[in-house]
């Protein structure tokens, strides 16, 4: 496959690397919100699900234990629990995805070792109340900040309340892989990491560049690398063909995997990535990118999308307002006729996420009707910092057209 050609029409689903990412904020710009990395001791790993597994391991979760998991969830949260030999127990959330404390009480038994709490779409939960509940019942708190790499709640950075917190840098920075394990309460001395190798390091950098080139950024660099990238694609295809001939059916992907499953949107968990640190390129971007730009533009784009749908029937933002301390991952919109709007947006090539639309097998309306309703009715659209003015305008126009057509 040749190096991707830039598209003037495609709206990027994820942050896109450009020189703008490294420009410092102008004088007088609002300060950046604190990040998860400000909350405590940090280990930079390859994904949020690896960080969950490490947190559960550090907590001593094992066979015979239960872990309370929100019924509104990504299925990627569950395999690390099963890897520890523990049992996931799903608890309810309310119509705005807030933790149902009464249902937490109902799930308590002598086996509950930890509870996972998710800050959905970048909107912090009431962590003071949840922390008090955990302390009262002797339950460890795993703060899931996969949607909230930046933010402040109760005067503290997101991630400060949990015994451990986990994050996903891929959702907030133009990087191909990257998660983090953080703790303000416990040392991380037992988490030793090493490089995943030169192939992984190269893939982590090249995938970001190719994503950038596909969306029309870094044009001069794309022209310079056109021939090397073409050669890379040819060599990779030949390697897969050669190894595929020597391996049993179905073994090619595992043998050739240079990055964790999280980087290709899979829900799988591979414990071989537990002791691998995030790639050098990803860590470099985290250090160098302007956090103030990330938080300010995400908030600005969120508010632009909110304004675009304000006068339209049949929809409403999931949250009535964007809190001052929140940095959104996406713009979550509750839609009365979600399937029709989803189809129209897909036809218009608008990237969107239906978080919780697929739940872990067995999690249904009998366990949590609100989780099923949220997964069905909430469509989440990109509001990341690397949408340019034309892309944001196209996104708003397509959203309004799809909602109008669904009435």
Buried (B, 14 or more C-beta within 10 A) or exposed (E): EEBBEBEEEBBBBBBBBBEBBEEEBEEEEEEBBBBBBBBBBBBBBBBBBBBBBBBBBBBEBEEEBBBBBBBBBBBBBBBBBEBBEBBBBBBBBBEBBBBBBEBBEEBBEEEBBBBBBBBBBBBBBBBEEBBEBBEEEEBBBBBBBBBBBBBBBEEBBBBBBBBBBBBBBBBBBBBBBBBBBBBBBBEBEEBEBEEBEEEBBBBBBBBBBBBBBBBBBBEEBBEEBEEEBEEBBEEBEEEBEEEBEEBEEEEBEEEBBBBBBBBEEEBEBBEEBBBBBBBEBBBEBBEEBBBBBBBBBBBEBBBBBBEBBEEBEBBBBBBEEBBEBBBBBBBBBBBBBBEBBBEBBEEBEBBBBBBBBEBBEEBEEEBBEBBBBBBBBBBBBBBBBBBBEEBBEBBBEBBBBBBEEBE
